[in-house]
Amino acid sequence: MLGVAAASVVGAAMMCFSVCMAHIFCRSRRRRWQTVLAWMLCALVCIPLGEALRPVVGNCSGQFTGFLAVFVYLYLFDVPVKQRFFTYFFVDSSMYLTAVLARYTVLLFHGLRPDFNPRIAFVAVYFVLTAAYVLLFFRVLRDLMVERLAQFEEHLGSLAAFACVGYVLMLLLFDAWQIRDAVSPGEYLRLLLYVVLLSCGYWLSFYTMTAVKEGVLAQAQVRELTAQVRQSEQYYVTLTSHIQEVRQIQHDSRHHLRVLDGYLRDGEYGRLRGYLAELMEQAPDTGSLIYCANYTANILLGFYGEQARSDGIDFRCDAQIPAELACSPVDICAVLGNALQNALDACVRQAPGEARYLSLLARMVGPNLTLEIKNSYDGVAVEAGGKLLTRKDEPGHGLGLASIERVAAQYHGYCSATRTEREFTLRVVLAMGT
């Protein structure tokens, strides 16, 4: 039989463990006193309400009234709303599941060996199971789940619905507080089967989201390659046009020299200066065509440099990228293309009249390619979970920085993004020697 004292201890421990897990999972955006007050008010409302509803919903009244804790999650945590719902259902179902496992385990052994105290055993087994689970979650699962949740914000609604259904089914199927002396092996196996199915459901959900993410990344790579081809074509057309202009000037140069010589001999220095000025205006600007020796990087720098100048953005580039690199041109395109596109978009969003600039510094430091891209922006940045998020609403956006991070990790380098009030800095290192 489950004693009132044992049930009270386990119930209080469940609340404490749930609060701890919630704050391990998410970061509070409120002050400490606001956080403590919110949880205290939740407990003061849920406990009496649970006792009042016990005749109606039975022993699980505490879990059903615990749904009010959703409002605390909505108030406290600095993550998307759907993620707060998922966090609540995941945390509470985990805590209740450990209580059910502890209860059923004790009852199973009590049916086989009725000579031990089931109340003390229930409390002891619950604390051991819960402590082990919280430690496993903190050491192994938390970072992985937070990373996946941050990447798949558009799928959080389905995940929260699955967590809610799993939790409600568990409340309906298994009662951790029911007064009974034993459980049959069949009931215990049913509980274990439910645990396996629930775990597989979570694993399948995250695995599916990962597969979807990989598909989206593959599509993004195709778009990057397509953009690179278009940029290469545009660069080729521009280069051909400039070469034709240079050839024309070379062809006409002897005629110009004769005219200049005539002005000089006749002392027409004013006309000479005017003629030279007109020739200078007609001469094509070929200095911006060659930024570095690497063909792929030069195409991208030429394309985005021209885009920046056409938008009135001060584009500065100091790139010393060799012609041959120990990395794929596709990866160079992913890093440079996404970095320059994001920087250009940030500059374009600035208000008219603000100073807009984009600068790139690229160097080989030993075997490592280092890139530093700085750009002005409007001072508005969207963050969640410590990560910068896109401000674009169109589908398929928001993958640029993730693509850069993927390439940096592939080459055993790193990617860091920092910002001040008006300047954004992206640093990328690709280790070419590994």
SVG drawing of the C-alpha trace seen along z (x, -y; Angstrom):
<svg xmlns="http://www.w3.org/2000/svg" viewBox="-16 -77 71 91">
<polyline fill="none" stroke="black" stroke-width="0.4" points="0.0,0.0 1.3,-3.5 1.5,-5.6 0.5,-9.3 4.0,-10.3 5.7,-8.4 3.3,-9.8 3.9,-13.3 7.7,-13.0 7.7,-11.6 5.2,-14.2 7.3,-17.1 10.4,-15.5 8.7,-15.3 7.9,-19.0 11.5,-19.9 13.0,-17.6 10.6,-19.0 11.6,-22.5 15.3,-21.6 14.9,-19.8 13.0,-22.7 15.7,-25.1 18.4,-22.7 16.5,-22.5 15.7,-26.2 17.1,-29.5 14.9,-31.8 14.4,-35.3 13.2,-36.6 15.0,-37.7 15.6,-35.2 12.9,-36.5 10.4,-36.5 11.3,-32.9 11.0,-31.7 7.7,-33.6 6.2,-32.1 6.9,-28.6 5.7,-29.3 2.4,-30.6 2.1,-27.6 2.5,-25.2 0.1,-27.2 -2.6,-26.9 -2.0,-23.4 -1.8,-21.6 -5.1,-22.7 -6.8,-22.4 -5.4,-18.8 -6.9,-17.9 -10.2,-19.4 -10.3,-17.5 -9.2,-14.1 -12.8,-12.8 -13.4,-13.6 -10.3,-12.5 -8.8,-10.2 -5.2,-9.8 -3.7,-11.5 -5.4,-14.8 -2.0,-16.4 -0.7,-15.6 -3.8,-17.0 -3.8,-20.2 0.0,-20.4 -1.1,-21.4 -1.3,-24.9 2.5,-24.9 2.4,-25.6 1.6,-29.2 4.8,-29.3 6.8,-28.0 5.2,-30.6 6.1,-33.3 9.7,-32.3 11.5,-30.8 13.2,-32.6 12.5,-30.0 9.7,-29.7 6.2,-29.1 5.9,-25.7 9.2,-24.7 7.9,-25.7 4.9,-23.5 7.1,-20.6 9.5,-21.2 6.6,-21.1 5.1,-17.8 8.5,-16.2 9.7,-17.1 6.5,-16.2 6.1,-12.9 9.7,-12.0 9.2,-12.8 5.9,-10.9 7.4,-8.0 10.2,-7.6 7.5,-7.6 5.5,-4.9 8.6,-2.8 9.6,-3.1 6.1,-2.3 5.6,0.7 9.1,2.1 8.5,2.0 5.0,3.5 6.4,6.3 9.0,7.3 6.6,6.8 4.3,9.4 7.3,11.8 8.8,10.8 6.3,9.3 8.8,9.0 10.1,5.5 8.6,2.1 7.2,0.9 6.9,-2.7 10.6,-3.2 11.5,-1.1 9.3,-3.3 10.9,-6.5 14.4,-5.0 13.9,-3.6 12.3,-6.8 15.2,-8.9 17.7,-6.5 15.9,-6.3 15.2,-10.0 18.7,-11.1 20.1,-8.7 17.8,-10.0 18.4,-13.7 22.2,-13.0 21.9,-11.2 19.8,-14.0 22.2,-16.7 25.3,-14.8 24.1,-13.3 20.6,-14.3 20.3,-18.0 22.7,-19.5 21.6,-17.2 17.9,-17.9 18.5,-21.7 20.5,-21.7 17.8,-19.8 15.0,-21.9 16.8,-25.1 17.3,-23.8 13.7,-22.6 11.5,-25.4 9.0,-24.8 8.3,-21.2 8.0,-22.0 4.2,-22.0 4.1,-18.3 6.7,-17.4 4.8,-19.2 1.6,-17.4 3.3,-14.0 4.7,-14.8 1.2,-15.9 -0.4,-12.7 2.3,-10.5 1.9,-12.2 -2.0,-12.0 -1.9,-8.4 0.5,-7.6 -1.7,-9.3 -4.7,-7.3 -2.9,-3.9 -0.7,-4.0 -1.4,-5.3 1.6,-5.8 -0.5,-6.6 -3.1,-3.8 -3.5,-1.9 -2.6,1.7 -0.3,4.4 1.2,5.8 1.3,5.7 1.4,8.7 4.4,9.4 2.0,8.8 1.3,5.2 4.9,4.6 5.7,5.8 3.0,3.5 4.7,0.6 8.1,1.5 6.5,1.8 5.0,-1.7 8.4,-3.1 10.1,-1.5 7.4,-2.7 7.5,-6.3 11.3,-6.3 11.2,-5.0 8.6,-7.7 10.9,-10.5 13.9,-8.9 11.9,-8.6 10.7,-12.2 14.2,-13.6 15.6,-11.2 12.9,-12.3 13.7,-16.0 17.4,-15.3 16.5,-13.6 14.4,-16.6 17.2,-18.9 19.7,-17.0 17.3,-17.2 16.9,-20.9 20.7,-21.3 21.0,-19.3 18.6,-21.6 20.5,-24.6 23.7,-23.1 22.0,-22.8 20.9,-26.4 24.4,-27.4 25.8,-25.6 23.1,-27.1 23.9,-30.5 27.6,-29.9 26.9,-28.9 24.9,-32.1 27.5,-34.2 30.2,-32.6 28.2,-33.3 27.7,-36.9 31.3,-37.3 32.3,-35.8 30.0,-38.2 31.4,-41.2 35.0,-40.1 34.4,-39.6 32.8,-43.0 35.8,-44.6 38.3,-42.7 36.5,-43.9 36.6,-47.5 40.3,-47.2 40.9,-45.8 38.9,-48.6 41.0,-51.2 44.2,-49.4 43.0,-49.5 42.2,-53.2 45.2,-54.1 47.4,-55.2 44.6,-57.6 44.4,-59.0 48.2,-59.4 48.2,-61.4 45.5,-63.7 47.4,-64.2 50.7,-64.8 48.9,-67.5 47.5,-69.2 51.0,-69.1 52.8,-70.5 50.2,-73.3 50.3,-74.2 46.6,-73.4 47.1,-72.3 43.5,-73.0 42.1,-70.8 44.8,-68.2 43.6,-68.0 40.0,-67.7 40.8,-65.0 42.8,-63.0 39.9,-63.4 37.4,-62.1 39.7,-59.1 40.0,-58.3 36.2,-58.3 35.8,-55.9 38.5,-53.5 36.9,-50.4 37.6,-49.8 39.4,-46.5 40.9,-46.8 37.8,-45.4 37.8,-42.3 40.7,-40.5 40.4,-40.1 42.4,-37.0 44.1,-34.1 41.4,-31.6 38.9,-31.3 35.8,-30.4 36.5,-33.0 37.1,-35.6 33.8,-35.0 31.9,-35.4 33.9,-38.5 33.3,-40.0 29.6,-39.3 28.9,-40.5 31.3,-43.5 29.3,-44.6 26.0,-44.0 27.3,-46.1 28.4,-49.0 25.1,-49.0 23.3,-49.3 25.5,-52.1 27.5,-49.9 31.2,-50.6 32.8,-47.3 36.4,-46.7 38.2,-43.5 41.7,-42.3 41.8,-38.7 44.9,-36.7 43.5,-33.3 45.8,-31.1 44.7,-29.5 44.9,-26.0 43.3,-25.1 42.9,-21.7 39.2,-22.0 36.3,-21.7 35.1,-24.7 31.6,-23.9 32.7,-24.4 34.4,-27.7 31.2,-28.8 29.1,-27.7 31.3,-29.8 32.0,-32.9 28.6,-33.0 26.5,-32.7 28.7,-35.0 28.7,-37.8 25.0,-37.3 24.1,-37.6 26.3,-40.7 24.8,-42.3 21.3,-41.6 22.1,-43.2 23.5,-46.3 20.4,-46.7 18.1,-46.6 19.7,-49.7 17.7,-53.0 18.5,-55.4 21.4,-57.8 23.1,-55.4 26.8,-54.5 26.7,-51.1 29.9,-49.0 31.1,-45.5 34.7,-44.4 36.4,-41.1 39.9,-40.0 41.2,-36.6 44.6,-35.2 46.4,-31.9 47.9,-31.5 50.1,-28.5 47.9,-25.7 44.7,-27.4 42.4,-29.7 41.1,-32.5 38.2,-34.8 36.9,-37.8 33.8,-39.5 32.6,-42.8 29.5,-44.7 27.2,-47.4 23.6,-46.5 20.6,-48.2 21.3,-47.1 18.4,-44.6 19.3,-40.9 17.1,-37.9 18.5,-35.3 17.2,-32.1 19.1,-29.7 22.3,-31.8 22.1,-31.4 21.4,-34.1 18.2,-33.5 17.3,-34.7 14.9,-37.7 13.7,-36.4 10.2,-34.9 10.6,-33.0 10.9,-29.2 14.4,-27.8 16.1,-30.8 18.0,-30.7 20.4,-28.0 23.3,-30.2 25.1,-30.4 24.4,-26.7 25.9,-25.8 29.1,-27.8 29.3,-26.1 28.9,-22.7 31.8,-23.4 34.0,-24.7 33.4,-21.6 34.1,-19.4 37.6,-21.0 38.2,-20.9 38.0,-24.7 35.5,-27.0 33.0,-29.7 32.2,-32.5 29.8,-35.4 30.0,-38.5 28.2,-41.8 28.4,-45.3 25.7,-47.9 26.2,-48.6 28.7,-46.1 28.5,-42.4 31.7,-40.3 31.9,-36.7 35.2,-34.8 35.8,-31.5 38.9,-29.2 39.2,-26.2 42.1,-23.9 43.5,-22.9 46.3,-20.8 44.0,-18.2"/>
</svg>
